[in-house]
Amino acid sequence: MATYNKFNSFVEALAEKVHNLGSDTLKVALTNSAPAATMTNLAGLTGAIATPALDSVTLTVSSSSQTSGTYKLVLADKTMTATGAVGPFQYVVIYNDTATNKELICWYDYGSAVTLASGDTFKLDFGTELFSLA
């Protein structure tokens, strides 16, 4: 199972209205260089892999809501299909493509490098929620 990690700046960006997670477009970036929690935007992500060899890197928000003071962001699981060689990558980064600076939200560490050949699939399983905030 991949390990979830939050970018520190994401907390401030939420408080300062950078994100509207219910309507903004969230996307995936792949890298084989370990992200640092102190990174803020996509431009600072080193070793990012261009993703034109994937059928889609856009994520679908299933729900963005709060109940009894707890907000939850739920993303639909995403299966990406390689249309050419992809990788290697070990880290899957989620960022806000709508935000002016393409602010980073979180990343998953898969523990070892992954390489996809054309036709291979890679599934992102977000479980019951990407995160909750109380």
Secondary structure as GFF3:
##gff-version 3
##sequence-region A 1 134
A	DSSP	beta_strand	3	6	.	.	.	ID=ss1
A	DSSP	alpha_helix	9	15	.	.	.	ID=ss2
A	DSSP	beta_strand	26	31	.	.	.	ID=ss3
A	DSSP	three_ten_helix	42	44	.	.	.	ID=ss4
A	DSSP	beta_strand	48	49	.	.	.	ID=ss5
A	DSSP	beta_strand	61	67	.	.	.	ID=ss6
A	DSSP	beta_strand	70	75	.	.	.	ID=ss7
A	DSSP	beta_strand	78	81	.	.	.	ID=ss8
A	DSSP	beta_strand	86	96	.	.	.	ID=ss9
A	DSSP	beta_strand	104	116	.	.	.	ID=ss10
A	DSSP	beta_strand	121	124	.	.	.	ID=ss11
A	DSSP	beta_strand	131	133	.	.	.	ID=ss12
###
